[in-house]
Amino acid sequence: LLSTTIQTCDADRLLQVHGAWGTALADILKKCSTSLTPQGAATPQPSSAAALVVAVSAALRHLFTRLHEFLDVGGIRRDASALASRTAGIVTPMLAAALQPNVNAGPVCVSLLRLVTALLRTLPTALRHHAPGLEQALAAIVAAPTRSSSSSS
C-alpha cells in the first residue's frame, strides 16, 4: 500500500513525508533482516517474511526513484543520502545471507538487487562506504550456481 502511495502522491506531500516513510521502511527491513543470518545459520524464510521483504524493498525502490527528481530541492539530497547509506548497510548482509544453501530467497534476492540498482541510480556516492561489501555480495551472487526446485540427474 505504501509503495502505491509513494508512486501516486503529489510532490509536495512526498517532500513532507519522505523522511518518515523512508525511516519506517528501513526499520521494517532491518527487522526482517534477522530472517537471514550471514553466519551460515540461516533458516528457511517463512513466506510472510519473504513477502514483507519484497514489499518493503519495492516501496523503498519507489521512494528513491521518486526522490531522484527532487535532489536539488533544499535538504532532500542530504536526507536521501543518509537514508540510502542506511539502506545499503541493511541490504548488503541480506544479499550475502541470501546465498546460504538452505535459504530459498530468490524473490528476496531479486527485490534487494532492484533496490540496490535504484540506490546506485539515485545516489551512487551515498553507497561508497558500502562498496566493498556490495561488490563482494554481488560477485558471490554472479558466481553462485543456479538453484533448481527439481533435481536433475
ZADOLUM-467168 format. One record per atom (N, C-alpha, C): residue in one letter; atom name; x, y, z. Coordinates in steps of 0.2 Angstrom, whole numbers, plus 2048, in hexadecimal, padded with zeros to 3 digits. Layout:
N
site code=A site=CA c1=X c2=Y c3=Z
...
***
This chain:
153
site code=L site=N c1=804 c2=7FA c3=800
site code=L site=CA c1=800 c2=800 c3=800
site code=L site=C c1=804 c2=806 c3=800
site code=L site=N c1=80A c2=806 c3=804
site code=L site=CA c1=80E c2=80C c3=804
site code=L site=C c1=812 c2=80D c3=7FE
site code=S site=N c1=813 c2=808 c3=7FB
site code=S site=CA c1=817 c2=808 c3=7F4
site code=S site=C c1=812 c2=80C c3=7EF
site code=T site=N c1=80C c2=80A c3=7EF
site code=T site=CA c1=807 c2=80D c3=7EA
site code=T site=C c1=806 c2=815 c3=7EC
site code=T site=N c1=806 c2=816 c3=7F3
site code=T site=CA c1=805 c2=81D c3=7F5
site code=T site=C c1=80B c2=821 c3=7F3
site code=I site=N c1=811 c2=81E c3=7F4
site code=I site=CA c1=817 c2=822 c3=7F2
site code=I site=C c1=817 c2=823 c3=7EA
site code=Q site=N c1=815 c2=81F c3=7E6
site code=Q site=CA c1=815 c2=820 c3=7DF
site code=Q site=C c1=810 c2=825 c3=7DD
site code=T site=N c1=80A c2=826 c3=7E1
site code=T site=CA c1=805 c2=82A c3=7DE
site code=T site=C c1=804 c2=830 c3=7E2
site code=C site=N c1=807 c2=831 c3=7E8
site code=C site=CA c1=806 c2=837 c3=7EC
site code=C site=C c1=809 c2=83D c3=7E8
site code=D site=N c1=806 c2=843 c3=7E9
site code=D site=CA c1=809 c2=849 c3=7E6
site code=D site=C c1=810 c2=84B c3=7E9
site code=A site=N c1=813 c2=84F c3=7E5
site code=A site=CA c1=81A c2=851 c3=7E7
site code=A site=C c1=81B c2=854 c3=7EE
site code=D site=N c1=816 c2=859 c3=7EF
site code=D site=CA c1=817 c2=85C c3=7F6
site code=D site=C c1=816 c2=857 c3=7FC
site code=R site=N c1=811 c2=853 c3=7FB
site code=R site=CA c1=810 c2=84E c3=800
site code=R site=C c1=816 c2=849 c3=801
site code=L site=N c1=819 c2=847 c3=7FC
site code=L site=CA c1=81F c2=843 c3=7FC
site code=L site=C c1=825 c2=846 c3=7FF
site code=L site=N c1=826 c2=84D c3=7FE
site code=L site=CA c1=82B c2=850 c3=801
site code=L site=C c1=82A c2=851 c3=808
site code=Q site=N c1=824 c2=852 c3=80A
site code=Q site=CA c1=823 c2=852 c3=812
site code=Q site=C c1=824 c2=84C c3=815
site code=V site=N c1=822 c2=846 c3=813
site code=V site=CA c1=822 c2=840 c3=816
site code=V site=C c1=828 c2=83B c3=814
site code=H site=N c1=82C c2=83D c3=810
site code=H site=CA c1=831 c2=838 c3=80D
site code=H site=C c1=835 c2=835 c3=813
site code=G site=N c1=837 c2=839 c3=817
site code=G site=CA c1=83C c2=837 c3=81D
site code=G site=C c1=838 c2=832 c3=821
site code=A site=N c1=832 c2=834 c3=823
site code=A site=CA c1=82F c2=82F c3=828
site code=A site=C c1=82D c2=829 c3=825
site code=W site=N c1=82B c2=829 c3=81E
site code=W site=CA c1=82A c2=823 c3=81B
site code=W site=C c1=830 c2=81F c3=81A
site code=G site=N c1=835 c2=822 c3=818
site code=G site=CA c1=83B c2=81E c3=816
site code=G site=C c1=83E c2=81B c3=81D
site code=T site=N c1=83E c2=81F c3=822
site code=T site=CA c1=840 c2=81C c3=829
site code=T site=C c1=83C c2=816 c3=82B
site code=A site=N c1=836 c2=817 c3=82A
site code=A site=CA c1=831 c2=811 c3=82C
site code=A site=C c1=833 c2=80B c3=828
site code=L site=N c1=833 c2=80C c3=821
site code=L site=CA c1=835 c2=806 c3=81D
site code=L site=C c1=83C c2=803 c3=81E
site code=A site=N c1=841 c2=807 c3=820
site code=A site=CA c1=847 c2=805 c3=821
site code=A site=C c1=847 c2=801 c3=828
site code=D site=N c1=843 c2=803 c3=82D
site code=D site=CA c1=842 c2=800 c3=833
site code=D site=C c1=83F c2=7F9 c3=832
site code=I site=N c1=83A c2=7F8 c3=82E
site code=I site=CA c1=837 c2=7F2 c3=82C
site code=I site=C c1=83C c2=7ED c3=829
site code=L site=N c1=840 c2=7F0 c3=824
site code=L site=CA c1=844 c2=7EC c3=821
site code=L site=C c1=84A c2=7E9 c3=825
site code=K site=N c1=84C c2=7ED c3=82A
site code=K site=CA c1=851 c2=7EB c3=82F
site code=K site=C c1=84E c2=7E6 c3=833
site code=K site=N c1=848 c2=7E6 c3=835
site code=K site=CA c1=845 c2=7E1 c3=839
site code=K site=C c1=844 c2=7DA c3=835
site code=C site=N c1=843 c2=7DB c3=82F
site code=C site=CA c1=842 c2=7D5 c3=82B
site code=C site=C c1=849 c2=7D2 c3=829
site code=S site=N c1=84E c2=7D6 c3=82A
site code=S site=CA c1=855 c2=7D3 c3=828
site code=S site=C c1=857 c2=7CD c3=82D
site code=T site=N c1=854 c2=7CD c3=833
site code=T site=CA c1=855 c2=7C7 c3=837
site code=T site=C c1=853 c2=7C1 c3=835
site code=S site=N c1=84F c2=7C1 c3=82F
site code=S site=CA c1=84D c2=7BA c3=82C
site code=S site=C c1=853 c2=7B7 c3=829
site code=L site=N c1=858 c2=7BB c3=827
site code=L site=CA c1=85E c2=7B9 c3=823
site code=L site=C c1=864 c2=7BB c3=827
site code=T site=N c1=868 c2=7B6 c3=829
site code=T site=CA c1=86D c2=7B7 c3=82D
site code=T site=C c1=874 c2=7B6 c3=829
site code=P site=N c1=878 c2=7BA c3=829
site code=P site=CA c1=87E c2=7B9 c3=825
site code=P site=C c1=883 c2=7B4 c3=828
site code=Q site=N c1=882 c2=7B2 c3=82E
site code=Q site=CA c1=887 c2=7AD c3=831
site code=Q site=C c1=886 c2=7A6 c3=82F
site code=G site=N c1=881 c2=7A5 c3=82A
site code=G site=CA c1=880 c2=79E c3=827
site code=G site=C c1=87B c2=79A c3=82B
site code=A site=N c1=878 c2=79D c3=830
site code=A site=CA c1=873 c2=79A c3=834
site code=A site=C c1=86C c2=79C c3=832
site code=A site=N c1=86B c2=79D c3=82B
site code=A site=CA c1=865 c2=79F c3=828
site code=A site=C c1=860 c2=79A c3=829
site code=T site=N c1=85A c2=79C c3=82A
site code=T site=CA c1=854 c2=798 c3=82A
site code=T site=C c1=850 c2=799 c3=824
site code=P site=N c1=84C c2=795 c3=822
site code=P site=CA c1=847 c2=796 c3=81C
site code=P site=C c1=843 c2=79C c3=81E
site code=Q site=N c1=842 c2=7A1 c3=81A
site code=Q site=CA c1=83E c2=7A6 c3=81B
site code=Q site=C c1=836 c2=7A5 c3=81B
site code=P site=N c1=832 c2=7A7 c3=820
site code=P site=CA c1=82B c2=7A6 c3=81F
site code=P site=C c1=829 c2=7AA c3=819
site code=S site=N c1=824 c2=7A8 c3=815
site code=S site=CA c1=822 c2=7AB c3=810
site code=S site=C c1=81F c2=7B2 c3=811
site code=S site=N c1=81D c2=7B3 c3=817
site code=S site=CA c1=81A c2=7BA c3=819
site code=S site=C c1=820 c2=7BF c3=81A
site code=A site=N c1=826 c2=7BC c3=81D
site code=A site=CA c1=82B c2=7C1 c3=81E
site code=A site=C c1=82E c2=7C2 c3=817
site code=A site=N c1=82F c2=7BE c3=813
site code=A site=CA c1=832 c2=7BF c3=80C
site code=A site=C c1=82D c2=7C4 c3=808
site code=A site=N c1=827 c2=7C3 c3=809
site code=A site=CA c1=822 c2=7C8 c3=805
site code=A site=C c1=823 c2=7CF c3=808
site code=L site=N c1=824 c2=7CF c3=80F
site code=L site=CA c1=825 c2=7D6 c3=812
site code=L site=C c1=82B c2=7D9 c3=80F
site code=V site=N c1=831 c2=7D5 c3=80F
site code=V site=CA c1=837 c2=7D8 c3=80C
site code=V site=C c1=836 c2=7DA c3=805
site code=V site=N c1=833 c2=7D6 c3=801
site code=V site=CA c1=831 c2=7D8 c3=7FA
site code=V site=C c1=82D c2=7DF c3=7FA
site code=A site=N c1=828 c2=7DF c3=7FE
site code=A site=CA c1=824 c2=7E5 c3=7FE
site code=A site=C c1=827 c2=7EB c3=800
site code=V site=N c1=82B c2=7EB c3=806
site code=V site=CA c1=82F c2=7F0 c3=808
site code=V site=C c1=834 c2=7F3 c3=803
site code=S site=N c1=838 c2=7EE c3=800
site code=S site=CA c1=83D c2=7EF c3=7FB
site code=S site=C c1=83A c2=7F3 c3=7F6
site code=A site=N c1=834 c2=7F1 c3=7F3
site code=A site=CA c1=831 c2=7F5 c3=7EE
site code=A site=C c1=82F c2=7FC c3=7F0
site code=A site=N c1=82C c2=7FC c3=7F6
site code=A site=CA c1=82A c2=803 c3=7F8
site code=A site=C c1=830 c2=808 c3=7F9
site code=L site=N c1=836 c2=805 c3=7FB
site code=L site=CA c1=83C c2=809 c3=7FC
site code=L site=C c1=83F c2=80B c3=7F5
site code=R site=N c1=83E c2=806 c3=7F0
site code=R site=CA c1=840 c2=807 c3=7E9
site code=R site=C c1=83C c2=80D c3=7E6
site code=H site=N c1=836 c2=80D c3=7E7
site code=H site=CA c1=831 c2=812 c3=7E5
site code=H site=C c1=833 c2=819 c3=7E8
site code=L site=N c1=834 c2=819 c3=7EE
site code=L site=CA c1=836 c2=81F c3=7F2
site code=L site=C c1=83C c2=822 c3=7EF
site code=F site=N c1=841 c2=81E c3=7EE
site code=F site=CA c1=848 c2=821 c3=7EB
site code=F site=C c1=847 c2=823 c3=7E4
site code=T site=N c1=843 c2=81F c3=7E0
site code=T site=CA c1=842 c2=821 c3=7D9
site code=T site=C c1=83E c2=828 c3=7D9
site code=R site=N c1=839 c2=829 c3=7DD
site code=R site=CA c1=835 c2=82F c3=7DD
site code=R site=C c1=83A c2=835 c3=7E0
site code=L site=N c1=83E c2=834 c3=7E5
site code=L site=CA c1=842 c2=839 c3=7E8
site code=L site=C c1=847 c2=83B c3=7E3
site code=H site=N c1=849 c2=837 c3=7DE
site code=H site=CA c1=84E c2=839 c3=7D9
site code=H site=C c1=84D c2=840 c3=7D6
site code=E site=N c1=847 c2=841 c3=7D4
site code=E site=CA c1=845 c2=847 c3=7D1
site code=E site=C c1=845 c2=84D c3=7D6
site code=F site=N c1=845 c2=84C c3=7DC
site code=F site=CA c1=845 c2=852 c3=7E1
site code=F site=C c1=84C c2=853 c3=7E5
site code=L site=N c1=851 c2=850 c3=7E2
site code=L site=CA c1=858 c2=850 c3=7E6
site code=L site=C c1=85A c2=857 c3=7E6
site code=D site=N c1=858 c2=85C c3=7E2
site code=D site=CA c1=85B c2=862 c3=7E2
site code=D site=C c1=857 c2=867 c3=7E7
site code=V site=N c1=851 c2=864 c3=7E9
site code=V site=CA c1=84D c2=868 c3=7EE
site code=V site=C c1=851 c2=868 c3=7F5
site code=G site=N c1=851 c2=86D c3=7F8
site code=G site=CA c1=855 c2=86E c3=7FE
site code=G site=C c1=854 c2=869 c3=804
site code=G site=N c1=859 c2=865 c3=806
site code=G site=CA c1=858 c2=860 c3=80B
site code=G site=C c1=857 c2=859 c3=808
site code=I site=N c1=854 c2=859 c3=803
site code=I site=CA c1=852 c2=852 c3=800
site code=I site=C c1=858 c2=84D c3=7FF
site code=R site=N c1=85D c2=850 c3=7FB
site code=R site=CA c1=863 c2=84C c3=7FA
site code=R site=C c1=866 c2=84A c3=801
site code=R site=N c1=867 c2=84E c3=805
site code=R site=CA c1=86A c2=84C c3=80C
site code=R site=C c1=865 c2=847 c3=80F
site code=D site=N c1=85F c2=847 c3=810
site code=D site=CA c1=85B c2=842 c3=813
site code=D site=C c1=85B c2=83C c3=80F
site code=A site=N c1=85A c2=83C c3=808
site code=A site=CA c1=85A c2=836 c3=804
site code=A site=C c1=861 c2=833 c3=805
site code=S site=N c1=866 c2=836 c3=805
site code=S site=CA c1=86D c2=833 c3=805
site code=S site=C c1=86E c2=82F c3=80C
site code=A site=N c1=86B c2=832 c3=811
site code=A site=CA c1=86C c2=82F c3=818
site code=A site=C c1=868 c2=828 c3=818
site code=L site=N c1=862 c2=829 c3=815
site code=L site=CA c1=85D c2=823 c3=815
site code=L site=C c1=860 c2=81E c3=810
site code=A site=N c1=863 c2=820 c3=80A
site code=A site=CA c1=866 c2=81B c3=805
site code=A site=C c1=86C c2=817 c3=809
site code=S site=N c1=870 c2=81B c3=80C
site code=S site=CA c1=876 c2=818 c3=810
site code=S site=C c1=873 c2=813 c3=815
site code=R site=N c1=86E c2=815 c3=819
site code=R site=CA c1=86B c2=810 c3=81E
site code=R site=C c1=868 c2=80A c3=81A
site code=T site=N c1=865 c2=80B c3=815
site code=T site=CA c1=862 c2=806 c3=811
site code=T site=C c1=867 c2=801 c3=80F
site code=A site=N c1=86C c2=804 c3=80C
site code=A site=CA c1=872 c2=7FF c3=809
site code=A site=C c1=875 c2=7FB c3=80F
site code=G site=N c1=875 c2=7FE c3=815
site code=G site=CA c1=878 c2=7FA c3=81A
site code=G site=C c1=874 c2=7F5 c3=81D
site code=I site=N c1=86D c2=7F5 c3=81B
site code=I site=CA c1=869 c2=7F0 c3=81D
site code=I site=C c1=868 c2=7EB c3=818
site code=V site=N c1=868 c2=7ED c3=811
site code=V site=CA c1=868 c2=7E8 c3=80C
site code=V site=C c1=86E c2=7E4 c3=80A
site code=T site=N c1=874 c2=7E7 c3=80C
site code=T site=CA c1=87A c2=7E3 c3=80A
site code=T site=C c1=87A c2=7DC c3=80D
site code=P site=N c1=87A c2=7DC c3=814
site code=P site=CA c1=87A c2=7D5 c3=817
site code=P site=C c1=874 c2=7D1 c3=815
site code=M site=N c1=86E c2=7D4 c3=814
site code=M site=CA c1=869 c2=7D0 c3=811
site code=M site=C c1=86A c2=7CD c3=80B
site code=L site=N c1=86D c2=7D0 c3=806
site code=L site=CA c1=86F c2=7CD c3=800
site code=L site=C c1=874 c2=7C7 c3=801
site code=A site=N c1=879 c2=7C8 c3=805
site code=A site=CA c1=87E c2=7C3 c3=807
site code=A site=C c1=87B c2=7BD c3=80A
site code=A site=N c1=876 c2=7BE c3=80E
site code=A site=CA c1=872 c2=7B9 c3=812
site code=A site=C c1=86E c2=7B5 c3=80D
site code=A site=N c1=86B c2=7B8 c3=808
site code=A site=CA c1=867 c2=7B5 c3=803
site code=A site=C c1=86A c2=7B0 c3=800
site code=L site=N c1=871 c2=7AF c3=800
site code=L site=CA c1=874 c2=7AA c3=7FC
site code=L site=C c1=876 c2=7A4 c3=800
site code=Q site=N c1=873 c2=7A4 c3=806
site code=Q site=CA c1=874 c2=79E c3=80A
site code=Q site=C c1=870 c2=798 c3=807
site code=P site=N c1=873 c2=792 c3=807
site code=P site=CA c1=870 c2=78C c3=804
site code=P site=C c1=869 c2=78B c3=806
site code=N site=N c1=868 c2=78C c3=80C
site code=N site=CA c1=861 c2=789 c3=80E
site code=N site=C c1=85C c2=78F c3=80E
site code=V site=N c1=85D c2=795 c3=80B
site code=V site=CA c1=859 c2=79A c3=80B
site code=V site=C c1=856 c2=79B c3=804
site code=N site=N c1=84F c2=79B c3=803
site code=N site=CA c1=84C c2=79B c3=7FD
site code=N site=C c1=84A c2=7A3 c3=7FC
site code=A site=N c1=84E c2=7A7 c3=7FA
site code=A site=CA c1=84D c2=7AE c3=7FA
site code=A site=C c1=84D c2=7B1 c3=7F3
site code=G site=N c1=84C c2=7AD c3=7EE
site code=G site=CA c1=84C c2=7B0 c3=7E7
site code=G site=C c1=848 c2=7B7 c3=7E7
site code=P site=N c1=842 c2=7B7 c3=7E8
site code=P site=CA c1=83E c2=7BD c3=7E8
site code=P site=C c1=841 c2=7C3 c3=7EC
site code=V site=N c1=843 c2=7C1 c3=7F2
site code=V site=CA c1=846 c2=7C6 c3=7F7
site code=V site=C c1=84D c2=7C9 c3=7F3
site code=C site=N c1=851 c2=7C4 c3=7F1
site code=C site=CA c1=857 c2=7C6 c3=7EE
site code=C site=C c1=856 c2=7CB c3=7E8
site code=V site=N c1=851 c2=7C9 c3=7E4
site code=V site=CA c1=84F c2=7CE c3=7DE
site code=V site=C c1=84D c2=7D4 c3=7E0
site code=S site=N c1=848 c2=7D5 c3=7E5
site code=S site=CA c1=846 c2=7DB c3=7E8
site code=S site=C c1=84B c2=7DF c3=7EB
site code=L site=N c1=850 c2=7DC c3=7EE
site code=L site=CA c1=855 c2=7E0 c3=7F1
site code=L site=C c1=85A c2=7E2 c3=7EC
site code=L site=N c1=85B c2=7DF c3=7E7
site code=L site=CA c1=85F c2=7E1 c3=7E1
site code=L site=C c1=85C c2=7E7 c3=7DD
site code=R site=N c1=856 c2=7E7 c3=7DD
site code=R site=CA c1=852 c2=7EC c3=7DA
site code=R site=C c1=853 c2=7F2 c3=7DE
site code=L site=N c1=852 c2=7F2 c3=7E4
site code=L site=CA c1=853 c2=7F7 c3=7E9
site code=L site=C c1=85A c2=7FA c3=7E9
site code=V site=N c1=85F c2=7F6 c3=7E8
site code=V site=CA c1=866 c2=7F8 c3=7E8
site code=V site=C c1=867 c2=7FC c3=7E1
site code=T site=N c1=864 c2=7F9 c3=7DC
site code=T site=CA c1=864 c2=7FD c3=7D5
site code=T site=C c1=861 c2=804 c3=7D6
site code=A site=N c1=85C c2=805 c3=7D9
site code=A site=CA c1=858 c2=80B c3=7DA
site code=A site=C c1=85D c2=810 c3=7DE
site code=L site=N c1=860 c2=80D c3=7E3
site code=L site=CA c1=865 c2=811 c3=7E8
site code=L site=C c1=86B c2=813 c3=7E3
site code=L site=N c1=86D c2=80F c3=7DF
site code=L site=CA c1=873 c2=811 c3=7DB
site code=L site=C c1=871 c2=816 c3=7D6
site code=R site=N c1=86B c2=816 c3=7D3
site code=R site=CA c1=869 c2=81A c3=7CE
site code=R site=C c1=867 c2=821 c3=7D1
site code=T site=N c1=865 c2=821 c3=7D7
site code=T site=CA c1=863 c2=827 c3=7DB
site code=T site=C c1=868 c2=82B c3=7DE
site code=L site=N c1=86C c2=827 c3=7E2
site code=L site=CA c1=871 c2=82A c3=7E7
site code=L site=C c1=877 c2=826 c3=7E7
site code=P site=N c1=87B c2=825 c3=7E2
site code=P site=CA c1=881 c2=820 c3=7E2
site code=P site=C c1=886 c2=822 c3=7E7
site code=T site=N c1=887 c2=828 c3=7E8
site code=T site=CA c1=88C c2=82A c3=7ED
site code=T site=C c1=88B c2=828 c3=7F4
site code=A site=N c1=884 c2=828 c3=7F5
site code=A site=CA c1=882 c2=826 c3=7FC
site code=A site=C c1=884 c2=81F c3=7FE
site code=L site=N c1=885 c2=81B c3=7F9
site code=L site=CA c1=887 c2=814 c3=7FA
site code=L site=C c1=88E c2=812 c3=7FA
site code=R site=N c1=892 c2=817 c3=7F9
site code=R site=CA c1=89A c2=816 c3=7F9
site code=R site=C c1=89C c2=812 c3=7FF
site code=H site=N c1=89A c2=814 c3=805
site code=H site=CA c1=89C c2=810 c3=80B
site code=H site=C c1=89A c2=809 c3=80B
site code=H site=N c1=895 c2=807 c3=807
site code=H site=CA c1=893 c2=800 c3=807
site code=H site=C c1=895 c2=7FD c3=801
site code=A site=N c1=899 c2=800 c3=7FD
site code=A site=CA c1=89B c2=7FD c3=7F7
site code=A site=C c1=89F c2=7F6 c3=7F7
site code=P site=N c1=8A4 c2=7F6 c3=7FC
site code=P site=CA c1=8A7 c2=7EF c3=7FC
site code=P site=C c1=8A2 c2=7E9 c3=7FE
site code=G site=N c1=89E c2=7EB c3=803
site code=G site=CA c1=899 c2=7E5 c3=805
site code=G site=C c1=894 c2=7E4 c3=7FF
site code=L site=N c1=892 c2=7E9 c3=7FC
site code=L site=CA c1=88D c2=7E8 c3=7F6
site code=L site=C c1=891 c2=7E5 c3=7F0
site code=E site=N c1=897 c2=7E7 c3=7EF
site code=E site=CA c1=89B c2=7E3 c3=7E9
site code=E site=C c1=89B c2=7DC c3=7EB
site code=Q site=N c1=89D c2=7DA c3=7F1
site code=Q site=CA c1=89E c2=7D3 c3=7F3
site code=Q site=C c1=897 c2=7CF c3=7F3
site code=A site=N c1=892 c2=7D2 c3=7F5
site code=A site=CA c1=88C c2=7CF c3=7F5
site code=A site=C c1=889 c2=7CE c3=7ED
site code=L site=N c1=88A c2=7D3 c3=7E9
site code=L site=CA c1=888 c2=7D3 c3=7E2
site code=L site=C c1=88C c2=7CE c3=7DE
site code=A site=N c1=893 c2=7CE c3=7E0
site code=A site=CA c1=897 c2=7C9 c3=7DD
site code=A site=C c1=895 c2=7C2 c3=7DF
site code=A site=N c1=893 c2=7C1 c3=7E5
site code=A site=CA c1=891 c2=7BA c3=7E7
site code=A site=C c1=88B c2=7B8 c3=7E4
site code=I site=N c1=886 c2=7BD c3=7E3
site code=I site=CA c1=880 c2=7BB c3=7E0
site code=I site=C c1=881 c2=7B9 c3=7D8
site code=V site=N c1=886 c2=7BD c3=7D5
site code=V site=CA c1=887 c2=7BB c3=7CE
site code=V site=C c1=88A c2=7B4 c3=7CD
site code=A site=N c1=88F c2=7B3 c3=7D2
site code=A site=CA c1=893 c2=7AC c3=7D2
site code=A site=C c1=88F c2=7A7 c3=7D5
site code=A site=N c1=889 c2=7A8 c3=7D8
site code=A site=CA c1=885 c2=7A2 c3=7DB
site code=A site=C c1=882 c2=79E c3=7D6
site code=P site=N c1=882 c2=797 c3=7D7
site code=P site=CA c1=87F c2=793 c3=7D3
site code=P site=C c1=877 c2=794 c3=7D3
site code=T site=N c1=874 c2=793 c3=7CE
site code=T site=CA c1=86D c2=794 c3=7CE
site code=T site=C c1=869 c2=78F c3=7D1
site code=R site=N c1=864 c2=790 c3=7D5
site code=R site=CA c1=860 c2=78B c3=7D9
site code=R site=C c1=85A c2=789 c3=7D5
site code=S site=N c1=859 c2=783 c3=7D6
site code=S site=CA c1=853 c2=780 c3=7D2
site code=S site=C c1=84E c2=77D c3=7D7
site code=S site=N c1=848 c2=77E c3=7D6
site code=S site=CA c1=843 c2=77A c3=7DB
site code=S site=C c1=843 c2=773 c3=7DA
site code=S site=N c1=845 c2=771 c3=7D4
site code=S site=CA c1=845 c2=76A c3=7D3
site code=S site=C c1=84C c2=767 c3=7D1
site code=S site=N c1=84E c2=762 c3=7D4
site code=S site=CA c1=855 c2=75F c3=7D3
site code=S site=C c1=855 c2=75C c3=7CC
site code=S site=N c1=85B c2=75D c3=7C9
site code=S site=CA c1=85C c2=75A c3=7C2
site code=S site=C c1=862 c2=755 c3=7C3
site code=S site=N c1=861 c2=74F c3=7BF
site code=S site=CA c1=866 c2=74A c3=7C0
site code=S site=C c1=869 c2=748 c3=7B9
***
